[in-house]
Amino acid sequence: MSMPRAVRHINEVRALDALFRGGPMSRADLARRLGLTRSTASSIVADLIEAGLVEEDDTEAAEREVVRTGRPGTDLRLNRHHAVFLGADIGVGHETAVAIGLDAAIVAEDTVILDMKRLTPEAVVDDLAGLVRRTMARLPAPEAVRGLSVVLPGLLTRDGRLMRAPILGWYDVPVLDMLRERLPELPTIVAENDANAFAMAELYRGGEAAPREALYIFMDAGVGGGLVSGGRILRGGQGYAGEIGHIYAGEEGFANIATVPGSLESFVGRDAVLARHRFHGGAAVSFGDFLRAVEAGEPSALSTVADWGRFLGRGLATLTSVLNPEVIVLGGPVASLFAYARDQVDHSLRKHLLANHPLPEIALSALGIEGPAIGAALMLHQSMFSIDEKLVFNRTQE
């Protein structure tokens, strides 16, 4: 790739990113934001309009009613319908699918409840393929779909095999191959860990103000983490970084689950909460039942919440000592307990750290159960706004 074309490609990506982050703006404003001459910016815009990525919009310009001599300018904005990105989540007891446009706004969304214990991986993937197709059928232009990113609560190889997901009871399942066979019409299908996808959704929500050093924890039946360092998701040598639910937290957990004995997950995951509630004399069958008991002030539920907060704080102290995050964001259904256990978590966190150790801010995510699926779609969206290093640096496949 010649240098002029490389520079042009970089500036095209910068222009798309500027319109995504800054919203509609005039050609002159875009040129100033990019530090380019107006003629250069106009040339780049012309190519982006021809490609269908950008469109003209005089609504914002007219509403500003700025008094200028000559013809008023026309704003530019991303063409949200030019590209659609799909995200899907195979969770414990549910599947979710979302579609987002080029502006990262949700276009379609759906969640179904599944009894995972009675279904084989093949049946679950069949259901997911049907859910994805129903989501695509709701789109104004299904042909605009650029791909699907599916997330799961477990360890994934780089070629999309689920090596293990104890919470699902799945081991060595070729998820991507199964999906590609069922959805051959999709140009791209990739796989990702659910906690990393949740972290991506939070990073997008934070925008330019998102913390550079952070820990995003998704808490449901399992407990996973998305580690962010320097503003980027930290993946580790084989891509398995963030399995924080498996760190050691005590001799014996509250629930006997298919994970490392005494793991953090066995103290603060959904099954652990219900088991601890039974230990204290409660009778909640579902997590929803347990939450209602907490809200009603049931003593056994409140004792369970206190135990949960104590062990969560212990685990967060270990992670804080190793990672030194600025912020820890808790998400997923079980994270809702933090609102009732904030004092216990804070006390335990301080207790298990050296005196005067910097404490991270702990916050609750505003995302619901759909968070990982949204993050999965956003991971595909991010690629549209990333520089193609193979072209710019003339890199070839080894």
KAPE-V538993 format. One record per residue. N is the residue number from 1. RES is the residue in one small letter. SS is DSSP state (H for helix, E for strand, - for the rest). PHI is phi in degrees with one decimal (NA if undefined). BURIAL is + if it has 16 or more other ideal C-beta (glycine too) atoms within 10 Angstrom, else -. Layout:
n->[N | N]
res->[RES | RES]
ss->[SS | SS]
phi->[PHI | PHI]
burial->[BURIAL | BURIAL]
This chain:
n->[1 | 2 | 3 | 4 | 5 | 6 | 7 | 8 | 9 | 10 | 11 | 12 | 13 | 14 | 15 | 16 | 17 | 18 | 19 | 20 | 21 | 22 | 23 | 24 | 25 | 26 | 27 | 28 | 29 | 30 | 31 | 32 | 33 | 34 | 35 | 36 | 37 | 38 | 39 | 40 | 41 | 42 | 43 | 44 | 45 | 46 | 47 | 48 | 49 | 50 | 51 | 52 | 53 | 54 | 55 | 56 | 57 | 58 | 59 | 60 | 61 | 62 | 63 | 64 | 65 | 66 | 67 | 68 | 69 | 70 | 71 | 72 | 73 | 74 | 75 | 76 | 77 | 78 | 79 | 80 | 81 | 82 | 83 | 84 | 85 | 86 | 87 | 88 | 89 | 90 | 91 | 92 | 93 | 94 | 95 | 96 | 97 | 98 | 99 | 100 | 101 | 102 | 103 | 104 | 105 | 106 | 107 | 108 | 109 | 110 | 111 | 112 | 113 | 114 | 115 | 116 | 117 | 118 | 119 | 120 | 121 | 122 | 123 | 124 | 125 | 126 | 127 | 128 | 129 | 130 | 131 | 132 | 133 | 134 | 135 | 136 | 137 | 138 | 139 | 140 | 141 | 142 | 143 | 144 | 145 | 146 | 147 | 148 | 149 | 150 | 151 | 152 | 153 | 154 | 155 | 156 | 157 | 158 | 159 | 160 | 161 | 162 | 163 | 164 | 165 | 166 | 167 | 168 | 169 | 170 | 171 | 172 | 173 | 174 | 175 | 176 | 177 | 178 | 179 | 180 | 181 | 182 | 183 | 184 | 185 | 186 | 187 | 188 | 189 | 190 | 191 | 192 | 193 | 194 | 195 | 196 | 197 | 198 | 199 | 200 | 201 | 202 | 203 | 204 | 205 | 206 | 207 | 208 | 209 | 210 | 211 | 212 | 213 | 214 | 215 | 216 | 217 | 218 | 219 | 220 | 221 | 222 | 223 | 224 | 225 | 226 | 227 | 228 | 229 | 230 | 231 | 232 | 233 | 234 | 235 | 236 | 237 | 238 | 239 | 240 | 241 | 242 | 243 | 244 | 245 | 246 | 247 | 248 | 249 | 250 | 251 | 252 | 253 | 254 | 255 | 256 | 257 | 258 | 259 | 260 | 261 | 262 | 263 | 264 | 265 | 266 | 267 | 268 | 269 | 270 | 271 | 272 | 273 | 274 | 275 | 276 | 277 | 278 | 279 | 280 | 281 | 282 | 283 | 284 | 285 | 286 | 287 | 288 | 289 | 290 | 291 | 292 | 293 | 294 | 295 | 296 | 297 | 298 | 299 | 300 | 301 | 302 | 303 | 304 | 305 | 306 | 307 | 308 | 309 | 310 | 311 | 312 | 313 | 314 | 315 | 316 | 317 | 318 | 319 | 320 | 321 | 322 | 323 | 324 | 325 | 326 | 327 | 328 | 329 | 330 | 331 | 332 | 333 | 334 | 335 | 336 | 337 | 338 | 339 | 340 | 341 | 342 | 343 | 344 | 345 | 346 | 347 | 348 | 349 | 350 | 351 | 352 | 353 | 354 | 355 | 356 | 357 | 358 | 359 | 360 | 361 | 362 | 363 | 364 | 365 | 366 | 367 | 368 | 369 | 370 | 371 | 372 | 373 | 374 | 375 | 376 | 377 | 378 | 379 | 380 | 381 | 382 | 383 | 384 | 385 | 386 | 387 | 388 | 389 | 390 | 391 | 392 | 393 | 394 | 395 | 396 | 397 | 398]
res->[m | s | m | p | r | a | v | r | h | i | n | e | v | r | a | l | d | a | l | f | r | g | g | p | m | s | r | a | d | l | a | r | r | l | g | l | t | r | s | t | a | s | s | i | v | a | d | l | i | e | a | g | l | v | e | e | d | d | t | e | a | a | e | r | e | v | v | r | t | g | r | p | g | t | d | l | r | l | n | r | h | h | a | v | f | l | g | a | d | i | g | v | g | h | e | t | a | v | a | i | g | l | d | a | a | i | v | a | e | d | t | v | i | l | d | m | k | r | l | t | p | e | a | v | v | d | d | l | a | g | l | v | r | r | t | m | a | r | l | p | a | p | e | a | v | r | g | l | s | v | v | l | p | g | l | l | t | r | d | g | r | l | m | r | a | p | i | l | g | w | y | d | v | p | v | l | d | m | l | r | e | r | l | p | e | l | p | t | i | v | a | e | n | d | a | n | a | f | a | m | a | e | l | y | r | g | g | e | a | a | p | r | e | a | l | y | i | f | m | d | a | g | v | g | g | g | l | v | s | g | g | r | i | l | r | g | g | q | g | y | a | g | e | i | g | h | i | y | a | g | e | e | g | f | a | n | i | a | t | v | p | g | s | l | e | s | f | v | g | r | d | a | v | l | a | r | h | r | f | h | g | g | a | a | v | s | f | g | d | f | l | r | a | v | e | a | g | e | p | s | a | l | s | t | v | a | d | w | g | r | f | l | g | r | g | l | a | t | l | t | s | v | l | n | p | e | v | i | v | l | g | g | p | v | a | s | l | f | a | y | a | r | d | q | v | d | h | s | l | r | k | h | l | l | a | n | h | p | l | p | e | i | a | l | s | a | l | g | i | e | g | p | a | i | g | a | a | l | m | l | h | q | s | m | f | s | i | d | e | k | l | v | f | n | r | t | q | e]
ss->[- | - | H | H | H | H | H | H | H | H | H | H | H | H | H | H | H | H | H | H | H | H | - | - | E | - | H | H | H | H | H | H | H | H | - | - | - | H | H | H | H | H | H | H | H | H | H | H | H | H | - | - | - | E | E | E | E | - | H | H | H | H | H | H | - | - | - | - | - | - | - | - | - | - | E | E | E | E | - | - | - | - | - | E | E | E | E | E | E | E | - | - | - | E | E | E | E | E | E | E | - | - | - | - | - | E | E | E | E | E | E | E | E | - | - | H | H | H | - | - | H | H | H | H | H | H | H | H | H | H | H | H | H | H | H | H | H | - | - | - | - | H | H | H | E | E | E | E | E | E | E | E | - | - | E | E | - | - | - | - | - | E | E | E | E | - | - | - | - | E | E | E | E | - | H | H | H | H | H | H | H | H | - | - | - | - | - | - | E | E | E | E | E | H | H | H | H | H | H | H | H | H | H | H | H | H | H | H | H | - | - | - | - | E | E | E | E | E | E | - | - | - | E | E | E | E | E | E | E | - | - | E | E | - | - | - | - | - | - | - | - | - | - | H | H | H | - | E | - | - | - | - | - | - | - | - | - | - | - | - | - | - | E | - | H | H | H | H | - | H | H | H | H | H | H | H | H | H | H | - | - | - | - | - | - | - | H | H | H | H | H | H | H | H | H | - | - | - | H | H | H | H | H | H | H | H | H | H | H | H | H | H | H | H | H | H | H | H | H | H | H | H | H | - | - | - | E | E | E | E | E | - | H | H | H | H | H | H | H | H | H | H | H | H | H | H | H | H | H | H | H | - | - | - | - | - | - | - | - | - | E | E | E | E | - | - | - | - | - | - | H | H | H | H | H | H | H | H | H | H | H | H | H | H | - | - | - | - | H | H | H | H | - | - | - | - | - | -]
phi->[NA | -68.4 | -60.0 | -57.8 | -69.3 | -62.3 | -63.5 | -63.4 | -60.1 | -60.9 | -70.5 | -64.6 | -64.5 | -62.6 | -66.0 | -61.1 | -65.6 | -63.3 | -70.4 | -68.7 | -80.3 | -97.6 | 77.1 | -55.6 | -155.1 | -76.8 | -60.9 | -65.9 | -64.5 | -64.7 | -60.0 | -65.4 | -64.4 | -88.1 | 70.8 | -116.1 | -69.1 | -63.1 | -68.1 | -65.7 | -62.1 | -63.7 | -64.3 | -63.8 | -61.2 | -58.9 | -67.2 | -68.7 | -68.2 | -62.1 | -78.0 | 87.8 | -80.1 | -126.8 | -136.0 | -86.1 | -147.5 | -95.4 | -63.3 | -62.5 | -63.4 | -68.1 | -68.0 | -70.6 | 50.4 | -77.7 | -82.2 | -132.8 | -82.7 | 83.1 | -73.9 | -64.5 | -73.2 | -114.7 | -74.3 | -112.5 | -149.8 | -67.3 | -85.2 | -60.2 | -89.6 | -67.0 | -141.5 | -126.6 | -121.2 | -102.2 | -128.6 | -138.3 | -127.9 | -96.9 | -99.9 | -89.1 | 95.7 | -157.4 | -131.8 | -131.3 | -131.7 | -134.2 | -130.3 | -123.1 | -89.8 | -64.4 | -88.8 | 71.6 | -82.0 | -71.4 | -99.9 | -151.4 | -157.5 | -157.3 | -133.4 | -125.0 | -95.4 | -130.2 | -91.7 | -59.4 | -66.3 | -104.0 | -118.8 | -80.5 | -54.9 | -62.2 | -68.0 | -64.1 | -66.3 | -58.5 | -62.9 | -64.7 | -59.6 | -65.2 | -63.8 | -62.1 | -64.5 | -66.3 | -65.6 | -63.0 | -65.6 | -87.0 | -80.8 | -61.0 | -140.7 | -56.6 | -69.0 | -82.4 | -65.4 | -94.7 | 163.1 | -129.6 | -118.0 | -108.7 | -118.4 | -139.2 | -88.6 | -174.9 | -87.4 | -115.1 | -78.2 | -67.4 | -95.8 | 86.0 | -92.1 | -84.1 | -68.2 | -159.4 | -141.5 | -54.9 | -64.3 | -86.5 | 79.2 | -105.7 | -140.5 | 51.8 | -107.6 | -79.3 | -58.3 | -64.1 | -60.4 | -64.7 | -70.9 | -63.1 | -68.7 | -89.0 | -127.4 | -67.3 | -76.6 | -83.1 | -69.4 | -140.9 | -135.8 | -129.5 | -127.6 | -151.8 | -71.8 | -65.7 | -70.2 | -64.0 | -66.3 | -60.0 | -61.3 | -63.0 | -60.8 | -69.4 | -62.4 | -63.9 | -61.9 | -74.8 | 59.7 | -68.6 | -90.1 | -61.0 | -64.1 | -80.9 | -125.0 | -151.6 | -127.6 | -110.6 | -115.8 | -104.8 | -120.7 | -138.5 | -64.1 | -106.6 | -131.2 | -127.6 | -130.0 | -108.9 | -96.1 | -117.8 | -132.3 | 62.6 | 81.6 | -122.6 | -68.6 | -89.4 | -107.0 | 83.6 | -62.2 | -108.7 | 87.7 | -103.7 | -60.4 | 103.6 | -78.8 | -72.7 | -64.4 | -98.6 | -69.9 | -75.9 | -126.8 | 173.8 | -64.3 | -143.9 | -75.5 | -77.2 | -131.4 | -90.5 | -112.7 | -78.9 | -149.4 | -63.7 | -56.2 | 75.7 | -71.7 | -56.2 | -58.5 | -77.8 | -107.9 | -126.1 | -74.7 | -60.0 | -64.1 | -65.2 | -63.3 | -66.2 | -65.8 | -66.9 | -63.6 | -64.1 | -58.8 | -86.4 | 100.5 | -80.9 | -137.3 | -64.5 | -91.4 | -121.2 | -66.7 | -61.6 | -59.8 | -63.7 | -59.9 | -65.6 | -66.6 | -63.8 | -64.0 | -82.9 | 77.3 | -60.3 | -55.6 | -65.3 | -70.7 | -67.3 | -65.0 | -64.6 | -61.7 | -63.9 | -64.4 | -59.5 | -64.0 | -65.3 | -76.5 | -63.7 | -60.4 | -62.9 | -64.9 | -65.7 | -64.9 | -60.0 | -67.7 | -66.2 | -62.4 | -84.9 | -103.8 | 50.8 | -74.6 | -72.9 | -136.5 | -117.5 | -107.7 | -101.1 | -139.7 | 95.0 | -55.7 | -70.6 | -62.1 | -61.6 | -67.2 | -60.2 | -61.6 | -99.4 | -122.3 | -56.2 | -65.7 | -65.4 | -63.6 | -62.5 | -62.3 | -67.3 | -59.7 | -65.7 | -61.4 | -98.5 | -118.4 | -61.3 | -57.5 | 70.6 | -67.9 | -57.6 | -99.2 | -77.0 | -73.5 | -114.1 | -133.0 | -95.2 | -71.5 | -87.1 | -77.0 | -97.2 | -64.0 | -80.3 | -51.8 | -61.1 | -66.0 | -63.2 | -61.0 | -61.0 | -63.9 | -66.8 | -64.4 | -69.7 | -58.6 | -58.8 | -63.7 | -67.7 | -108.2 | -112.7 | -72.8 | -80.1 | -66.6 | -62.6 | -77.8 | -66.4 | -101.3 | 56.5 | -86.9 | -119.0 | -65.9 | -82.1]
burial->[- | - | - | - | - | + | - | + | + | - | + | + | + | + | + | + | + | + | + | + | - | - | - | + | + | + | + | - | + | + | + | - | + | + | - | + | - | - | - | - | + | - | - | + | + | - | - | + | - | - | - | - | + | + | + | - | - | - | - | - | + | - | - | - | - | - | - | - | - | - | - | - | + | - | + | + | + | + | + | + | + | + | + | + | + | + | + | + | + | + | + | + | + | - | + | + | + | + | + | + | + | + | + | + | - | - | + | + | + | + | + | - | - | + | - | + | - | - | - | - | + | - | - | + | + | - | - | + | + | - | + | + | - | - | + | + | - | - | + | - | - | - | - | + | + | + | + | + | + | + | + | + | + | + | + | + | + | - | - | + | - | + | - | + | + | + | + | + | - | + | - | - | + | + | + | + | - | + | + | - | - | + | + | - | - | + | - | - | + | + | + | + | + | + | + | + | + | + | + | + | + | + | + | + | + | - | - | - | - | - | + | - | + | + | + | + | + | + | + | + | + | + | + | + | + | + | + | + | - | - | - | - | + | + | - | - | - | - | - | - | + | + | + | + | + | + | + | - | + | - | - | - | + | + | + | - | + | - | + | + | - | - | + | + | + | + | + | + | + | + | + | + | + | + | + | + | + | - | - | - | - | + | - | + | - | - | + | - | - | + | + | - | + | + | - | - | - | + | - | + | + | + | + | + | + | - | + | + | + | + | + | + | + | + | + | + | + | + | + | + | - | - | + | - | + | - | + | + | + | + | + | + | + | + | + | + | + | + | - | + | + | - | - | + | + | - | - | + | + | - | - | + | + | - | - | - | - | - | - | + | - | + | - | - | + | - | + | - | + | + | + | + | + | + | + | + | + | + | + | + | + | - | - | + | - | - | - | - | - | - | - | + | - | - | - | - | - | -]
